[in-house]
Structures are given as C-alpha cells and as structure tokens.
Amino acid sequence: MGMIKEVDFSTLPRRRSEAEVREGARNLLVNCCEVKRGTELMIVNENGLVDPAVARIIEDEARALGARVHVLWADAIEGPENVPHTLLAAVSGADVTLLNHLMAAVLRLVPFEGRGLKVMNPLTTWDQLGSEYARIPFQVSAEILRTLAPQLAAAGDYHITCPLGTDLRAPLHPKSAAPVAVDSFTLRTFPLSVTAVYSCLEASGRLAIRWVTPSTIRVMKAKGVILPSPVLATLENGRMVGFEGEPAAVDALRRYLEAAGAEMHKDGFIVNSWHMGTHPGCYAPVGPEQDLFAWILHAHGNPRLAHFHVIGEAPPGEGSIPLLDPTVRFGGKTLWEHGRLLLVDDPAFRARIAAYGDPAQLLRAESNIGV
C-alpha cells in the first residue's frame, strides 16, 4: 500500500474522450518531457496508482513521436530509504524519465548519478490526463512562474492573511531575479503549479489550521488530521507556541503534531517553509474527507491554496498545512487576493499567453479544489 489508496480503475467513470486523453499525453510528452525522435524515454508506473489504459496511451504516443521507450511497473515505496537501487539505476541512464510514480517526490533526497530530465506526472487516471487542466499547454504554467519570479525574488518580506484569521509575516533576503528554471534538481512537474519554497523560520503571527496532511516524502503511521473546527496557531520564529480554538480541535491538533513528531524524531510544532499555488486550472478530483494525501497532491497547485511544511526544520518536513483562499503580499504588493492570482488579469500577460490559445480559457480560474 502506497501513499494514495488503491482503486479499481475499471470502476472509475470515464467522462473524457480518448482523443482528450491523447491530447493530454502529447502535452505531457512534447511540451513538458521534450520528447522527440531518438529520445531514450524511461517510463516508471506505480502499481495501483496508474490506470493501465492511461499507461498504454502514454506509451503509444511516445512511440509515435519516435522515442525509444522503456517501461517499468514498480510497487509503491515507503520513503527515501526504500527506493530500490535497480530503479535508481534505470532512472539514472535515460535521457528523459517520466515518473508516473510518487518516488519522484523523494528523488532529491536520494543521491544518485544521472542528469537526464525527470518529470513527475500525478495525472494518472483517464479523466485526469484527459482533463482541461492536463491539456492546457505546459508553456502556460512556465510563463506564469517566469513572470512572477522577479517580484518574488526582489521582495524584502512577505505577509499572508486569510479569512479564518491568518496574519503571518516574515523578512526575506532579496536576491537577483535570475530566469526561473522549470526544473528543480532536474525534476520537473507536470503541470508546473507552485512557487519556490519560502522559509518560515523567521515568521511570526497567526496561522489558521483546518487540516494537516501527509507530505509526499514517506508513508507514516500518523496519516494526517482533519480538525473538527479551525484552530489559530501562534507562531514565533516558525514554531507554534500557542493555540486558539475549540478545546476538542486544539487537543486533536496537539495530539497529532506530537505523535507525528515522535514518529519521525522531529519537532512536530515547527513550520519550516511554505509555497503558493500558481496554476489557475489546477483542480482536485477528491476532497480531504476521501483521501487527505490524494487531495493535497492534486489541489496544492491551485492559487486558492498555500501550503505550509510542518514537522521538523528541514523542508519539506513530514506534513503540510493547507491554507484556503489566502491574500499574499510580497514586498508590500498584493500578488494573490482571496485565493486569486492577480497576474491572470494583467493585459500584457494575457497578450503573451495568447500565443498558446485563448487567454480566457487558458487562465480560467478553477474553483473546484475538493473543498
């Protein structure tokens, strides 16, 4: 059993056409993986996570592009220390590795050779790969991050608020605004959907908490918590030092953070970092009540969500605190307002996105994130 509950793919409804699924696969392969004739492509599929029909379509489309395709099916892994050496060897040698497998999330924690491009694809069911989100040209998500980059890099502080009472501030240490790479540790995500990570270790104020979800790093016994009502945590330099809320909710949060921290031998009350969703088309096929991990995996890239990494000082920690509909200011300038990325309304930016299609469609805000 992996991080996401396994499903019987034959029972899932198929609302999308095969043509739409193939369009999503070509967007993934051509625009994100940069596959072309002669590319040596390794595809790693996770048993129980990937619909076999989807895997076949991706493989077919890759072969049609002229790639030399190798396919591995592998079981789920429990954490960085459980990644098989044989799997790392296969990934290390390819020009491009397409990871339809959650091992992608831990690769940066596992030293291995090989500098080929690696792509994490979480859209592994029929309707996910055929969705409008999967079919929006990958370049749109890259343009969003490239345009935001100078403002984010130059800011001297950030300020985050939300309707439930979040009011969190921290200094930043400005750096030159270099062009944004769409790779991180040679790992690229399809689609791109979050900013860089910002430290919380100098952040103070209040943070509203409704959920703590598992991280993508490892399978834990402490599998997250849904609070019966919101709790406001007081942060001092990144550590939760007090709580306001209904006693049952505060108690549930404390018990979870203590248990998760004890399990991982880390301080469960440290909020080490955060980042913000950037892709207006991002959606979630499930809600937190159905599967906390699957929900945050799919929803976190929507501008309606920030998520904070918790449990231990080293990012990304062992859990996430999603924050709904935040207003986020960098250097005093509002870039997200009540969960809306304001960049999408900018005429100059929309004109640039018109190179890929109708901006009204490509930048349409998807409100369905499972909550």
C-alpha positions as CSV (number, residue, x, y, z in Angstrom):
1,M,0.0,0.0,0.0
2,G,1.4,3.4,-1.0
3,M,0.5,6.9,-0.1
4,I,-2.7,7.0,-2.2
5,K,-5.5,4.5,-1.6
6,E,-5.5,2.0,-4.5
7,V,-8.6,1.9,-6.7
8,D,-10.1,-0.4,-9.2
9,F,-9.7,1.6,-12.4
10,S,-12.3,-0.5,-14.2
11,T,-14.9,1.0,-11.9
12,L,-14.0,4.7,-12.4
13,P,-16.2,6.7,-14.7
14,R,-14.7,7.9,-18.0
15,R,-16.1,11.3,-18.8
16,R,-13.3,12.3,-21.1
17,S,-12.9,11.0,-24.6
18,E,-9.9,9.0,-25.8
19,A,-9.0,12.0,-28.0
20,E,-8.8,14.2,-25.0
21,V,-6.6,11.7,-23.1
22,R,-4.2,11.5,-26.0
23,E,-4.1,15.3,-26.2
24,G,-3.1,15.4,-22.6
25,A,-0.5,12.7,-23.2
26,R,1.0,14.7,-26.1
27,N,1.1,17.9,-24.0
28,L,3.0,15.9,-21.3
29,L,5.4,14.2,-23.7
30,V,6.1,17.0,-26.1
31,N,5.8,20.3,-24.1
32,C,6.9,19.0,-20.7
33,C,9.2,16.0,-21.3
34,E,10.5,17.4,-24.6
35,V,10.4,14.0,-26.3
36,K,11.4,13.9,-29.9
37,R,12.6,11.3,-32.4
38,G,15.5,9.3,-30.8
39,T,14.9,10.3,-27.2
40,E,15.5,7.5,-24.8
41,L,12.5,7.6,-22.6
42,M,12.1,5.6,-19.4
43,I,8.5,5.4,-18.1
44,V,8.1,4.3,-14.5
45,N,4.5,3.5,-13.5
46,E,3.3,2.9,-9.9
47,N,1.2,-0.2,-9.4
48,G,-2.2,0.8,-8.1
49,L,-1.7,4.5,-9.0
50,V,-1.7,4.4,-12.8
51,D,-4.6,3.3,-14.9
52,P,-3.2,0.7,-17.3
53,A,-5.2,2.2,-20.1
54,V,-3.6,5.6,-19.5
55,A,-0.2,4.0,-19.4
56,R,-0.8,2.4,-22.8
57,I,-1.8,5.7,-24.3
58,I,1.3,7.5,-23.0
59,E,3.5,4.7,-24.3
60,D,1.7,4.7,-27.7
61,E,2.1,8.5,-28.1
62,A,5.7,8.4,-27.1
63,R,6.5,5.7,-29.7
64,A,4.6,7.7,-32.3
65,L,6.9,10.6,-31.6
66,G,9.9,8.4,-32.4
67,A,11.1,7.9,-28.8
68,R,13.0,4.7,-27.7
69,V,10.6,3.7,-24.9
70,H,11.3,1.5,-21.9
71,V,8.6,0.8,-19.4
72,L,8.8,-0.3,-15.7
73,W,6.0,-1.1,-13.4
74,A,7.0,-0.7,-9.7
75,D,5.3,-1.0,-6.4
76,A,4.9,2.0,-4.1
77,I,7.7,2.9,-1.8
78,E,7.5,4.0,1.8
79,G,10.2,6.6,1.8
80,P,13.6,7.8,0.6
81,E,15.4,4.9,2.3
82,N,13.2,2.3,0.4
83,V,13.9,3.4,-3.2
84,P,15.3,0.2,-4.9
85,H,18.8,0.6,-6.3
86,T,17.8,-1.1,-9.5
87,L,15.1,1.5,-10.0
88,L,17.6,4.4,-9.4
89,A,20.0,2.8,-11.9
90,A,17.2,2.7,-14.6
91,V,16.3,6.3,-13.9
92,S,19.9,7.4,-14.0
93,G,20.7,6.2,-17.5
94,A,17.8,7.7,-19.6
95,D,17.7,10.9,-21.5
96,V,14.2,11.5,-20.0
97,T,12.4,9.7,-17.2
98,L,8.7,10.0,-16.9
99,L,7.7,9.2,-13.4
100,N,4.0,8.2,-13.1
101,H,5.1,7.2,-9.6
102,L,5.3,9.0,-6.3
103,M,9.0,8.1,-5.9
104,A,9.5,11.3,-7.9
105,A,8.8,13.3,-4.7
106,V,11.8,11.8,-2.9
107,L,14.4,11.8,-5.6
108,R,16.0,15.0,-4.4
109,L,16.6,13.3,-1.0
110,V,18.3,10.2,-2.6
111,P,21.8,10.7,-4.0
112,F,22.3,9.1,-7.4
113,E,24.0,9.7,-10.7
114,G,22.4,10.8,-13.9
115,R,21.5,14.3,-15.1
116,G,18.7,13.4,-17.6
117,L,15.4,15.2,-17.3
118,K,13.0,13.6,-14.8
119,V,9.3,14.5,-14.9
120,M,6.7,13.8,-12.1
121,N,3.2,13.3,-13.5
122,P,0.5,13.0,-10.9
123,L,-2.3,12.9,-13.5
124,T,-2.5,9.1,-13.8
125,T,-6.2,8.3,-14.3
126,W,-8.3,8.6,-17.5
127,D,-10.2,11.7,-16.5
128,Q,-7.2,13.4,-15.0
129,L,-5.0,13.1,-18.1
130,G,-7.9,14.0,-20.3
131,S,-8.9,17.0,-18.2
132,E,-8.8,20.6,-19.4
133,Y,-6.0,21.1,-16.8
134,A,-3.8,18.4,-18.4
135,R,-4.5,19.8,-21.9
136,I,-3.6,23.5,-21.2
137,P,-0.2,23.9,-22.9
138,F,2.6,23.3,-20.4
139,Q,4.3,26.5,-21.5
140,V,1.4,28.5,-19.9
141,S,2.4,27.2,-16.4
142,A,6.0,28.0,-17.1
143,E,5.1,31.6,-18.3
144,I,3.3,32.2,-15.0
145,L,6.3,31.3,-12.9
146,R,8.7,33.2,-15.1
147,T,6.6,36.3,-14.8
148,L,6.2,36.1,-11.1
149,A,9.9,35.4,-10.5
150,P,11.3,39.0,-10.5
151,Q,8.7,40.2,-8.0
152,L,9.2,37.3,-5.7
153,A,13.0,37.3,-5.8
154,A,13.3,41.1,-5.1
155,A,10.9,41.3,-2.2
156,G,12.2,42.0,1.3
157,D,9.3,40.4,3.1
158,Y,6.0,38.5,2.8
159,H,2.7,38.9,4.5
160,I,0.0,36.3,4.4
161,T,-3.6,36.6,5.6
162,C,-6.8,34.5,5.2
163,P,-10.5,34.7,6.1
164,L,-10.0,32.5,9.1
165,G,-7.6,34.8,10.8
166,T,-4.1,34.0,9.5
167,D,-1.8,37.0,9.8
168,L,1.8,35.9,9.2
169,R,4.8,38.0,8.4
170,A,8.5,37.2,7.8
171,P,11.5,39.0,6.3
172,L,13.1,37.8,3.1
173,H,16.6,38.2,1.9
174,P,16.3,39.6,-1.7
175,K,18.4,38.0,-4.4
176,S,18.9,38.9,-8.0
177,A,16.0,37.9,-10.2
178,A,17.6,35.2,-12.4
179,P,15.4,33.5,-15.0
180,V,13.2,30.8,-13.4
181,A,14.2,27.3,-14.2
182,V,11.3,25.0,-14.8
183,D,13.4,22.1,-13.3
184,S,14.2,21.5,-9.7
185,F,17.1,19.1,-9.1
186,T,16.5,18.1,-12.8
187,L,12.9,17.2,-11.6
188,R,10.1,18.9,-13.5
189,T,6.4,18.6,-12.5
190,F,3.5,18.3,-15.0
191,P,2.0,20.8,-14.9
192,L,4.1,23.4,-13.1
193,S,1.9,24.8,-10.3
194,V,3.8,26.2,-7.3
195,T,6.2,28.9,-6.4
196,A,9.6,28.4,-5.0
197,V,9.7,27.5,-1.3
198,Y,10.0,30.3,1.3
199,S,11.3,29.9,4.8
200,C,9.1,30.2,7.8
201,L,11.9,30.0,10.4
202,E,11.7,33.8,10.9
203,A,7.9,34.0,10.5
204,S,5.7,35.2,13.4
205,G,2.0,35.8,13.7
206,R,-1.0,33.5,13.5
207,L,-1.7,30.6,11.1
208,A,-5.2,29.2,10.7
209,I,-5.3,25.4,10.6
210,R,-8.1,23.1,9.4
211,W,-6.1,20.2,8.2
212,V,-2.6,18.7,8.5
213,T,-1.9,16.4,5.5
214,P,0.8,13.8,5.0
215,S,3.8,15.0,2.9
216,T,4.9,13.3,-0.3
217,I,8.1,12.1,1.4
218,R,7.2,8.9,3.2
219,V,4.3,6.7,4.4
220,M,3.7,7.4,8.1
221,K,1.5,5.9,10.7
222,A,0.4,9.4,11.5
223,K,-1.6,9.9,8.3
224,G,-2.9,13.5,8.8
225,V,-5.8,15.0,10.7
226,I,-9.0,16.8,9.8
227,L,-9.9,19.2,12.7
228,P,-13.5,19.4,13.8
229,S,-13.2,23.2,13.7
230,P,-10.4,25.7,12.7
231,V,-7.5,26.4,15.1
232,L,-5.4,29.6,15.1
233,A,-1.8,28.8,16.0
234,T,0.5,31.5,17.2
235,L,4.0,31.3,15.6
236,E,7.2,32.7,16.9
237,N,10.1,32.3,14.5
238,G,8.4,29.4,12.8
239,R,7.4,27.4,15.9
240,M,3.8,27.0,17.1
241,V,3.8,28.2,20.7
242,G,0.1,28.6,21.4
243,F,-3.4,27.7,20.0
244,E,-6.8,29.3,20.0
245,G,-10.0,27.4,19.1
246,E,-12.5,24.9,20.4
247,P,-10.8,22.6,23.0
248,A,-11.6,19.4,21.1
249,A,-9.9,20.9,17.9
250,V,-6.9,22.2,19.8
251,D,-6.5,18.9,21.5
252,A,-6.7,16.9,18.2
253,L,-4.1,19.2,16.6
254,R,-1.7,18.9,19.6
255,R,-2.0,15.1,19.7
256,Y,-1.4,14.8,16.0
257,L,1.7,17.0,15.9
258,E,3.1,15.3,19.0
259,A,2.5,11.8,17.5
260,A,3.9,12.7,14.1
261,G,6.9,14.4,15.6
262,A,7.6,11.4,17.9
263,E,7.3,9.0,15.0
264,M,9.9,10.9,12.9
265,H,12.0,12.1,15.8
266,K,11.5,15.7,14.9
267,D,9.8,18.7,16.5
268,G,6.2,18.4,15.3
269,F,5.4,22.1,16.1
270,I,7.9,23.7,13.7
271,V,6.5,25.2,10.5
272,N,9.6,25.4,8.3
273,S,8.5,26.7,5.0
274,W,5.7,27.3,2.5
275,H,4.8,27.9,-1.1
276,M,1.8,29.1,-3.1
277,G,-0.3,27.6,-5.9
278,T,0.1,29.2,-9.3
279,H,-1.9,27.3,-11.9
280,P,-5.5,28.7,-12.2
281,G,-6.7,25.5,-13.9
282,C,-5.5,23.1,-11.2
283,Y,-8.3,21.0,-9.7
284,A,-8.8,18.2,-7.2
285,P,-10.7,15.0,-8.1
286,V,-11.2,14.2,-4.4
287,G,-11.7,16.0,-1.1
288,P,-9.9,15.8,2.2
289,E,-12.6,13.5,3.7
290,Q,-12.0,10.9,1.0
291,D,-8.2,10.9,1.0
292,L,-6.1,13.6,2.6
293,F,-2.9,12.7,0.7
294,A,-4.6,12.5,-2.7
295,W,-6.4,15.7,-2.1
296,I,-3.3,17.8,-1.3
297,L,-1.3,16.1,-4.1
298,H,-3.8,17.3,-6.6
299,A,-5.1,20.5,-5.1
300,H,-2.0,22.2,-3.8
301,G,-1.1,23.9,-7.2
302,N,-4.3,26.0,-7.3
303,P,-4.0,29.7,-6.4
304,R,-6.7,29.1,-3.8
305,L,-4.2,27.2,-1.7
306,A,-0.9,28.0,0.1
307,H,0.6,25.1,1.9
308,F,3.0,25.2,4.8
309,H,5.5,22.4,5.5
310,V,5.5,21.3,9.1
311,I,7.2,18.8,11.4
312,G,11.0,19.4,11.5
313,E,13.2,22.3,10.5
314,A,14.3,20.9,7.1
315,P,11.9,21.5,4.2
316,P,9.6,19.9,3.2
317,G,9.1,18.4,6.7
318,E,6.7,15.5,7.2
319,G,3.4,17.1,6.7
320,S,1.5,20.1,5.1
321,I,-0.9,22.6,6.5
322,P,-3.1,23.8,3.6
323,L,-4.4,27.4,3.8
324,L,-7.5,28.2,1.9
325,D,-8.1,31.5,-0.1
326,P,-5.1,33.5,1.2
327,T,-4.1,37.0,0.4
328,V,-0.4,37.1,-0.2
329,R,1.8,40.2,-0.4
330,F,5.5,40.2,-1.3
331,G,7.3,43.4,-0.6
332,G,4.0,45.1,0.1
333,K,2.5,44.3,-3.3
334,T,-0.6,42.0,-3.3
335,L,0.0,39.1,-5.8
336,W,-2.8,36.8,-4.6
337,E,-6.0,38.2,-3.3
338,H,-8.5,35.9,-1.6
339,G,-7.1,32.9,-3.5
340,R,-7.0,34.6,-6.9
341,L,-3.7,35.1,-8.7
342,L,-3.9,38.7,-9.9
343,L,-1.3,38.2,-12.7
344,V,-4.0,36.5,-14.8
345,D,-5.9,39.8,-15.1
346,D,-2.8,41.7,-16.4
347,P,-3.4,42.7,-20.1
348,A,0.3,42.4,-21.1
349,F,0.5,38.9,-19.6
350,R,-2.7,37.8,-21.3
351,A,-1.4,39.1,-24.6
352,R,1.7,36.9,-24.1
353,I,-0.4,33.8,-23.3
354,A,-2.4,34.4,-26.4
355,A,0.5,32.7,-28.3
356,Y,-0.9,29.4,-26.9
357,G,-4.6,30.0,-27.3
358,D,-7.5,32.0,-25.9
359,P,-6.3,33.5,-22.6
360,A,-9.8,33.5,-21.2
361,Q,-9.8,29.7,-21.5
362,L,-6.2,29.0,-20.6
363,L,-6.2,31.3,-17.5
364,R,-9.7,30.4,-16.3
365,A,-9.8,30.1,-12.5
366,E,-10.9,26.6,-11.4
367,S,-12.7,26.8,-8.1
368,N,-13.2,23.0,-7.7
369,I,-10.4,22.0,-5.3
370,G,-12.3,19.5,-3.3
371,V,-13.5,21.8,-0.5
